[in-house]
Amino acid sequence: MKDVWNALADPTRREILTLLQKKDLTAGEICANFNLSGATVSHHLKILREAELILAQKEKQTITYRLNTTVFQDFLKTIVQLFGQSQEEENYETE
């Protein structure tokens, strides 16, 4: 889960994830949305892949990226548990 937090800490990577919510994209299509070098975008994509937030599918010379919704579901479940537990503790302390 640490890799997910680190990957989400960067605003560029969060924007890439927002783009991929709409549709699957190639690296070139992702790069066209930023004023960054291809190498920089590739670095961000690598971090997102290592955190398993995105999946890459290679077909010939083209790599298409898509969200890995399973990891997002697990991540959101963890967030809900953390905040749910925190809320329960807060309610217990105020009673």
N, C-alpha and C positions, 0 to 999 in steps of 0.2 A: 504493500500500500504506500510505502515511502516514495517509490518511483512515481506513483500517480500524483501525490502532493507536489513533488518537485516539477513534474511536467506541467501541472496546472498553474504553477506559480508565475509562469511567464505569460504576459499578455498576448504576444504573437502566437504562442501555441494555443491559447484559449480561442483566439480568432480563427485559427486553422480548424479547430474542432467545431466552431460555429458554422464555418463554411461547409464542413463535411456533414453537418446535420441536414443540410438542404439536399445534397446529392454527392455521390462518389466523384472524386476528381483526380486528375493526373497531377504529378509534381509541377508541370508547366502551368496548368490551370490554377493551382494554388499559388504559385509564384507570381502570376499575373495580378493577384490581388494585393501585393505588397511592394514596397519600394526597397526590396532587399535583393541581395545576390542569390543566385541559384544555390550556391554552396551553403549560405546561411539558412535558407528554407530547408534544404536537405538535412542540415544539422537538427533543426526543429522537428522534422519528420522522424528522424532517427530516435530522438528522445521520446516522442509520442509512441513510436513502435515499441521501444524497449519497455515503456510503461504499460504496453498492451492496450493503449487507448485507441489505437488505430490498427487496421490490418492493411497489408499491401499485397496486391495481386499482380503478378508480372505476366504480361502477354507479349511475346516477342520482345521489343525494345521499350515497351510502355509499361509503367507501373501505375496502377490505379489504387488510390487510398480510400478507405471507408472507415466509419466509426466501428469500434468493437463494443456493441451495446451491452454485452455480457459484463464487461469490466465496469462500465458506467452503472449498471444495476447494482453490482456488488459495492461500488464506491458510494452510491447514494444510500444503500442499506446501512453502511457503516456510519455515514453522516447522521442519518435518522436515529440510529442507536445512540450515538454520542449526544446529540441534542435532546433526544428523548430522555436519556438517563440524567442529563444535566437539569432538564425541566422537572423531572421527578424529585431530584435532590433539592431543588429550589422550593418546590411545593412542600416538601417535608420540613424544611427549615422554617418556613413561614407559618406552619401550623402550631 
